[in-house]
Amino acid sequence: MALKAVIVGATGLVGRELVRVLLNTKQYEKVTVIARRRLSIVHPRLEQQLIQFDQIHECPEDWFKDADVFCALGTTIKTAGSKEQFEKVDYHYVIETAKLAKLYNSCKFIVVTAMSADEQSKIFYNRVKGKIEVELQQLQLPQLIIVRPSLILGDRNEFRFGESIAAKLMTWLPFLFKGKMRKYKPIQAKDIAIGMFKLAKLCKDPLIIVLSDEIEVWSKKKLSK
């Protein structure tokens, strides 16, 4: 079982929660964050490596070797400025990270995509997420864990109208997310992070794709002592 964890995309909503979760669990002797800017967190088990992601292929072997790699890279077209820049972050950087995990013998690769990921989708965002999943599976990583959250809720640095509406719907109309619609229920970033951690520690399947409602189930599983 890996004693090292690597988090790529630690400054985003899910990534920040992953840092907190992995440092609080004490399951990893070292948590390495690979990011463009430094986090304000100081912790004896936290190691921060600042890079430009265009040079991610230059990361050394010891960052990845024998580690569980958590990838929460992601942006929006609005934030990125164009579809091309969005694809660069959400697709190319993710694939390059996975290739390093494969090359340097990481134990597993745990990645966030999207509920509607589909490489055949007519929607650009969903198509990019689907393309990521297909290519990751082709890499034949030792273990690949893909989590597909629905709308992600949490303390963002920016206001997103859709998330505000979704949060209200959960409060006012909870019956909308029952039965087959349960997988579309918005999910808290903290629950995604906990679910990813529990999957890394408990799941033995070489490949698993976990839908949003299942992420929440995994987040509640107990670790063996």
Kinemage of the C-alpha trace (Angstrom):
@kinemage 1
@onewidth
@group {chain A} dominant
@subgroup {mainchain}
@vectorlist {calphas} color= white
{ca met a 1} P 0.000 0.000 0.000
{ca ala a 2} L 1.352 3.413 -1.012
{ca leu a 3} L 2.708 5.632 1.727
{ca lys a 4} L 3.038 8.611 -0.608
{ca ala a 5} L 0.324 10.670 -2.269
{ca val a 6} L 0.610 13.176 -5.089
{ca ile a 7} L -2.088 15.778 -5.749
{ca val a 8} L -2.144 17.541 -9.103
{ca gly a 9} L -4.652 20.368 -9.313
{ca ala a 10} L -4.544 21.161 -5.604
{ca thr a 11} L -5.602 24.805 -5.913
{ca gly a 12} L -9.077 24.047 -7.285
{ca leu a 13} L -12.223 23.268 -5.318
{ca val a 14} L -11.810 19.473 -5.151
{ca gly a 15} L -8.022 19.708 -4.989
{ca arg a 16} L -8.069 21.913 -1.894
{ca glu a 17} L -10.381 19.456 -0.169
{ca leu a 18} L -8.099 16.572 -1.170
{ca val a 19} L -5.160 18.285 0.509
{ca arg a 20} L -7.124 18.663 3.747
{ca val a 21} L -8.456 15.103 3.650
{ca leu a 22} L -5.116 13.432 2.920
{ca leu a 23} L -3.262 15.435 5.554
{ca asn a 24} L -5.930 14.739 8.175
{ca thr a 25} L -6.047 10.982 7.606
{ca lys a 26} L -2.389 10.204 8.460
{ca gln a 27} L -2.562 7.326 5.961
{ca tyr a 28} L 0.228 8.879 3.899
{ca glu a 29} L 3.678 9.674 5.250
{ca lys a 30} L 4.106 12.354 2.601
{ca val a 31} L 1.651 14.349 0.494
{ca thr a 32} L 3.225 16.085 -2.489
{ca val a 33} L 1.310 18.909 -4.140
{ca ile a 34} L 2.243 19.810 -7.714
{ca ala a 35} L 0.833 23.221 -8.565
{ca arg a 36} L 1.470 26.576 -10.229
{ca arg a 37} L 1.154 28.523 -7.012
{ca arg a 38} L 1.895 27.793 -3.384
{ca leu a 39} L -0.851 26.853 -0.952
{ca ser a 40} L -1.112 28.747 2.325
{ca ile a 41} L -1.175 25.447 4.255
{ca val a 42} L 1.906 24.503 6.268
{ca his a 43} L 2.162 20.898 7.457
{ca pro a 44} L 5.108 18.611 8.326
{ca arg a 45} L 3.907 15.940 5.864
{ca leu a 46} L 3.155 18.381 3.044
{ca glu a 47} L 5.672 18.985 0.270
{ca gln a 48} L 4.895 21.636 -2.342
{ca gln a 49} L 6.427 21.548 -5.810
{ca leu a 50} L 5.784 24.601 -7.992
{ca ile a 51} L 5.845 24.100 -11.750
{ca gln a 52} L 4.543 25.467 -15.021
{ca phe a 53} L 2.303 22.739 -16.397
{ca asp a 54} L 3.694 23.140 -19.894
{ca gln a 55} L 6.842 21.617 -18.387
{ca ile a 56} L 5.136 18.891 -16.368
{ca his a 57} L 7.026 16.246 -18.341
{ca glu a 58} L 10.173 17.471 -16.546
{ca cys a 59} L 8.928 16.355 -13.115
{ca pro a 60} L 11.420 13.953 -11.501
{ca glu a 61} L 10.760 10.280 -10.875
{ca asp a 62} L 10.860 10.465 -7.079
{ca trp a 63} L 7.720 12.620 -6.967
{ca phe a 64} L 5.655 9.838 -8.544
{ca lys a 65} L 7.390 6.547 -7.767
{ca asp a 66} L 5.294 4.249 -5.537
{ca ala a 67} L 2.703 6.989 -4.987
{ca asp a 68} L -1.064 7.225 -5.244
{ca val a 69} L -1.647 10.028 -7.752
{ca phe a 70} L -4.784 12.139 -7.341
{ca cys a 71} L -5.607 14.359 -10.311
{ca ala a 72} L -8.151 17.153 -9.852
{ca leu a 73} L -7.035 19.375 -12.719
{ca gly a 74} L -9.853 21.327 -14.287
{ca thr a 75} L -11.034 24.742 -15.375
{ca thr a 76} L -13.885 26.305 -17.341
{ca ile a 77} L -13.911 27.745 -20.843
{ca lys a 78} L -14.719 31.137 -19.305
{ca thr a 79} L -11.752 31.010 -16.932
{ca ala a 80} L -9.378 29.518 -19.510
{ca gly a 81} L -10.361 32.105 -22.106
{ca ser a 82} L -10.929 29.742 -25.025
{ca lys a 83} L -11.841 26.173 -25.897
{ca glu a 84} L -8.221 25.535 -26.848
{ca gln a 85} L -6.913 26.651 -23.450
{ca phe a 86} L -9.646 24.708 -21.668
{ca glu a 87} L -8.654 21.534 -23.518
{ca lys a 88} L -5.010 22.186 -22.697
{ca val a 89} L -5.729 22.128 -18.965
{ca asp a 90} L -8.512 19.568 -18.777
{ca tyr a 91} L -7.153 17.129 -21.341
{ca his a 92} L -3.476 17.545 -22.189
{ca tyr a 93} L -2.207 18.255 -18.670
{ca val a 94} L -4.232 15.365 -17.254
{ca ile a 95} L -2.917 12.915 -19.848
{ca glu a 96} L 0.668 14.101 -19.370
{ca thr a 97} L 0.310 13.592 -15.621
{ca ala a 98} L -1.035 10.077 -16.154
{ca lys a 99} L 1.847 9.248 -18.487
{ca leu a 100} L 4.292 10.260 -15.754
{ca ala a 101} L 2.417 8.086 -13.258
{ca lys a 102} L 2.768 5.161 -15.652
{ca leu a 103} L 6.411 5.866 -16.518
{ca tyr a 104} L 7.510 6.289 -12.917
{ca asn a 105} L 5.589 3.316 -11.482
{ca ser a 106} L 2.937 5.053 -9.433
{ca cys a 107} L 0.585 2.688 -7.619
{ca lys a 108} L -2.664 4.125 -8.908
{ca phe a 109} L -4.200 7.114 -10.688
{ca ile a 110} L -7.391 8.642 -9.306
{ca val a 111} L -8.954 11.315 -11.511
{ca val a 112} L -12.003 13.586 -11.567
{ca thr a 113} L -13.900 13.831 -14.865
{ca ala a 114} L -17.617 14.633 -15.177
{ca met a 115} L -20.999 12.970 -14.836
{ca ser a 116} L -21.757 13.338 -18.556
{ca ala a 117} L -18.305 12.434 -19.911
{ca asp a 118} L -18.751 11.039 -23.425
{ca glu a 119} L -16.238 11.266 -26.265
{ca gln a 120} L -19.147 11.155 -28.760
{ca ser a 121} L -21.066 13.995 -27.123
{ca lys a 122} L -22.044 17.056 -29.140
{ca ile a 123} L -21.281 19.150 -26.075
{ca phe a 124} L -17.631 20.220 -26.110
{ca tyr a 125} L -17.095 19.974 -22.337
{ca asn a 126} L -18.520 16.457 -22.101
{ca arg a 127} L -16.612 15.371 -25.207
{ca val a 128} L -13.281 16.494 -23.738
{ca lys a 129} L -13.997 14.684 -20.472
{ca gly a 130} L -14.951 11.554 -22.389
{ca lys a 131} L -11.796 11.734 -24.471
{ca ile a 132} L -9.756 11.887 -21.265
{ca glu a 133} L -11.365 8.700 -19.961
{ca val a 134} L -10.776 6.794 -23.192
{ca glu a 135} L -7.110 7.750 -23.407
{ca leu a 136} L -6.469 7.048 -19.735
{ca gln a 137} L -7.812 3.530 -20.179
{ca gln a 138} L -5.542 3.021 -23.172
{ca leu a 139} L -2.501 3.831 -21.009
{ca gln a 140} L -3.049 0.606 -19.031
{ca leu a 141} L -2.152 2.100 -15.674
{ca pro a 142} L -1.697 -0.333 -12.754
{ca gln a 143} L -4.973 0.942 -11.321
{ca leu a 144} L -7.253 3.617 -12.754
{ca ile a 145} L -10.046 5.116 -10.668
{ca ile a 146} L -12.316 7.575 -12.480
{ca val a 147} L -14.846 9.588 -10.487
{ca arg a 148} L -17.687 11.291 -12.331
{ca pro a 149} L -19.275 13.895 -10.058
{ca ser a 150} L -22.454 15.752 -10.882
{ca leu a 151} L -22.537 19.500 -10.209
{ca ile a 152} L -19.879 20.214 -7.573
{ca leu a 153} L -20.782 22.383 -4.594
{ca gly a 154} L -18.388 24.066 -2.217
{ca asp a 155} L -16.561 27.239 -1.303
{ca arg a 156} L -15.308 28.494 -4.648
{ca asn a 157} L -13.326 31.668 -5.229
{ca glu a 158} L -15.882 32.643 -7.873
{ca phe a 159} L -19.673 32.775 -8.066
{ca arg a 160} L -21.353 30.244 -10.340
{ca phe a 161} L -25.038 30.842 -10.962
{ca gly a 162} L -25.789 27.208 -11.841
{ca glu a 163} L -24.389 25.958 -8.543
{ca ser a 164} L -26.427 28.518 -6.626
{ca ile a 165} L -29.626 27.302 -8.301
{ca ala a 166} L -28.684 23.635 -7.738
{ca ala a 167} L -28.095 24.214 -4.029
{ca lys a 168} L -31.535 25.814 -3.718
{ca leu a 169} L -33.182 22.951 -5.626
{ca met a 170} L -31.631 20.428 -3.230
{ca thr a 171} L -33.201 22.319 -0.325
{ca trp a 172} L -36.574 23.119 -1.855
{ca leu a 173} L -37.188 20.082 -4.081
{ca pro a 174} L -35.192 17.128 -2.703
{ca phe a 175} L -37.547 14.630 -4.397
{ca leu a 176} L -36.045 15.623 -7.771
{ca phe a 177} L -32.955 13.575 -6.948
{ca lys a 178} L -34.555 10.241 -6.082
{ca gly a 179} L -34.354 6.898 -7.886
{ca lys a 180} L -32.739 7.062 -11.313
{ca met a 181} L -32.167 10.811 -10.892
{ca arg a 182} L -30.092 10.288 -7.747
{ca lys a 183} L -26.834 10.251 -9.712
{ca tyr a 184} L -27.528 13.821 -10.866
{ca lys a 185} L -27.777 15.175 -7.340
{ca pro a 186} L -25.164 17.913 -6.798
{ca ile a 187} L -22.320 16.775 -4.573
{ca gln a 188} L -20.074 18.570 -2.115
{ca ala a 189} L -16.399 18.849 -3.044
{ca lys a 190} L -15.468 17.498 0.393
{ca asp a 191} L -17.465 14.312 -0.253
{ca ile a 192} L -15.689 13.861 -3.591
{ca ala a 193} L -12.301 14.213 -1.900
{ca ile a 194} L -13.205 11.746 0.851
{ca gly a 195} L -14.624 9.350 -1.725
{ca met a 196} L -11.437 9.517 -3.797
{ca phe a 197} L -9.345 8.796 -0.712
{ca lys a 198} L -11.521 5.840 0.338
{ca leu a 199} L -11.425 4.448 -3.212
{ca ala a 200} L -7.629 4.700 -3.212
{ca lys a 201} L -7.418 2.771 0.031
{ca leu a 202} L -10.236 0.238 -0.362
{ca cys a 203} L -10.864 -0.428 -4.053
{ca lys a 204} L -8.870 -3.271 -5.632
{ca asp a 205} L -10.374 -3.172 -9.144
{ca pro a 206} L -7.784 -2.345 -11.839
{ca leu a 207} L -10.384 -0.076 -13.468
{ca ile a 208} L -13.461 1.474 -11.915
{ca ile a 209} L -15.717 4.346 -13.008
{ca val a 210} L -17.660 5.766 -10.085
{ca leu a 211} L -20.792 7.845 -10.661
{ca ser a 212} L -21.729 10.770 -8.464
{ca asp a 213} L -24.145 9.000 -6.118
{ca glu a 214} L -21.655 6.138 -5.745
{ca ile a 215} L -18.893 8.594 -4.789
{ca glu a 216} L -21.007 9.592 -1.807
{ca val a 217} L -21.450 5.922 -0.855
{ca trp a 218} L -17.689 5.363 -0.997
{ca ser a 219} L -17.092 8.473 1.122
{ca lys a 220} L -19.019 6.838 3.971
{ca lys a 221} L -17.150 3.509 3.912
{ca lys a 222} L -15.040 2.621 6.927
{ca leu a 223} L -11.313 1.974 6.686
{ca ser a 224} L -10.052 -1.173 8.352
{ca lys a 225} L -7.851 -0.508 11.352
